[in-house]
């Protein structure tokens, strides 16, 4: 469960960064 939590957190951060910095 912790592994998935870390993955989801990483994906969330990546999505947030992508939204804040659209290419």
BAVO-919834 format. One record per residue: residue in one letter; x, y, z of N, C-alpha, C in turn. Coordinates in Angstrom, 2 decimals, always signed. Example, Ala and Ser with C-alpha at 12.3 -4.5 7.8 and 13.67 -1.06 7.14 Angstrom:
REM residues 2
+------+---------+---------+---------+---------+---------+---------+---------+---------+---------+
: resn :    n.xx :    n.yy :    n.zz :   ca.xx :   ca.yy :   ca.zz :    c.xx :    c.yy :    c.zz :
+------+---------+---------+---------+---------+---------+---------+---------+---------+---------+
:    A :  +13.19 :   -5.69 :   +7.80 :  +12.30 :   -4.50 :   +7.80 :  +13.20 :   -3.30 :   +7.80 :
:    S :  +12.85 :   -2.25 :   +7.08 :  +13.67 :   -1.06 :   +7.14 :  +12.90 :   +0.03 :   +7.87 :
+------+---------+---------+---------+---------+---------+---------+---------+---------+---------+
END
This chain:
REM residues 23
+------+---------+---------+---------+---------+---------+---------+---------+---------+---------+
: resn :    n.xx :    n.yy :    n.zz :   ca.xx :   ca.yy :   ca.zz :    c.xx :    c.yy :    c.zz :
+------+---------+---------+---------+---------+---------+---------+---------+---------+---------+
:    X :   +0.85 :   -1.20 :   +0.00 :   +0.00 :   +0.00 :   +0.00 :   +0.88 :   +1.26 :   +0.00 :
:    X :   +1.97 :   +1.20 :   +0.72 :   +2.84 :   +2.39 :   +0.77 :   +3.41 :   +2.70 :   -0.61 :
:    X :   +3.76 :   +1.63 :   -1.35 :   +4.32 :   +1.84 :   -2.69 :   +3.32 :   +2.60 :   -3.56 :
:    X :   +2.08 :   +2.17 :   -3.52 :   +1.05 :   +2.83 :   -4.36 :   +0.88 :   +4.28 :   -3.89 :
:    X :   +0.93 :   +4.48 :   -2.59 :   +0.77 :   +5.83 :   -2.06 :   +1.87 :   +6.73 :   -2.60 :
:    X :   +3.09 :   +6.24 :   -2.59 :   +4.21 :   +7.04 :   -3.10 :   +4.03 :   +7.32 :   -4.59 :
:    X :   +3.59 :   +6.30 :   -5.31 :   +3.39 :   +6.47 :   -6.76 :   +2.32 :   +7.53 :   -7.01 :
:    X :   +1.20 :   +7.42 :   -6.29 :   +0.11 :   +8.37 :   -6.48 :   +0.60 :   +9.78 :   -6.12 :
:    X :   +1.38 :   +9.90 :   -5.07 :   +1.87 :  +11.22 :   -4.66 :   +2.78 :  +11.79 :   -5.75 :
:    X :   +3.63 :  +10.93 :   -6.32 :   +4.53 :  +11.40 :   -7.37 :   +3.73 :  +11.84 :   -8.59 :
:    X :   +2.72 :  +11.06 :   -8.94 :   +1.89 :  +11.41 :  -10.11 :   +1.16 :  +12.72 :   -9.84 :
:    X :   +0.65 :  +12.87 :   -8.62 :   -0.08 :  +14.11 :   -8.29 :   +0.85 :  +15.31 :   -8.42 :
:    X :   +2.06 :  +15.18 :   -7.89 :   +3.02 :  +16.30 :   -7.99 :   +3.33 :  +16.59 :   -9.45 :
:    X :   +3.53 :  +15.55 :  -10.23 :   +3.86 :  +15.74 :  -11.65 :   +2.70 :  +16.45 :  -12.36 :
:    X :   +1.48 :  +15.99 :  -12.09 :   +0.31 :  +16.61 :  -12.74 :   +0.20 :  +18.08 :  -12.33 :
:    X :   +0.42 :  +18.35 :  -11.05 :   +0.33 :  +19.74 :  -10.56 :   +1.38 :  +20.60 :  -11.25 :
:    X :   +2.60 :  +20.07 :  -11.37 :   +3.69 :  +20.83 :  -12.00 :   +3.35 :  +21.08 :  -13.47 :
:    X :   +2.81 :  +20.05 :  -14.13 :   +2.47 :  +20.19 :  -15.56 :   +1.39 :  +21.26 :  -15.72 :
:    X :   +0.45 :  +21.29 :  -14.80 :   -0.63 :  +22.29 :  -14.91 :   -0.07 :  +23.68 :  -14.66 :
:    X :   +0.84 :  +23.79 :  -13.72 :   +1.41 :  +25.10 :  -13.41 :   +2.35 :  +25.56 :  -14.53 :
:    X :   +2.95 :  +24.60 :  -15.23 :   +3.88 :  +24.97 :  -16.31 :   +3.49 :  +24.26 :  -17.60 :
:    X :   +2.40 :  +24.70 :  -18.22 :   +1.98 :  +24.06 :  -19.48 :   +3.03 :  +24.26 :  -20.56 :
:    X :   +3.22 :  +23.22 :  -21.37 :   +4.24 :  +23.31 :  -22.41 :   +3.63 :  +23.99 :  -23.63 :
+------+---------+---------+---------+---------+---------+---------+---------+---------+---------+
END
